[in-house]
């Protein structure tokens, strides 16, 4: 259970940081990360499921980082 929370924190925090630094370009990183996970699991059903979940979570974190950057005045 702790490993899932750690993965959630790393994906969320990493995506937030990427969104703050790279703005909208960070979405390419989250899509690339999801593609890397799917390739790593050889496009099996479990790998595609994890890649989809990780891609959605990372993309949401990137969008939150972009939103936070805009609220902080770093346009």
Phi, psi and omega in degrees: 000320181294329180295323178293322178292322177295316178297320178297317180293320180292314179295315181293312180292319178295318178295322178297317179294318178297320178295323178294320185276312189261356184054226186293337178295340178296337177296329176295324178294319180291323177292319176297322178295317178296320178295322177297317178296317180297319178293321180297327178264016176056036175057031175282168183298321179291317179297319178294324178295312178296321179296320179295314179297313180295321179295318178294316180296315180294321178295319177296322178293322177296316178298322176295322177294320177296316179298317179295321178298319178294323180290330179279352177089021181264039181290000000 
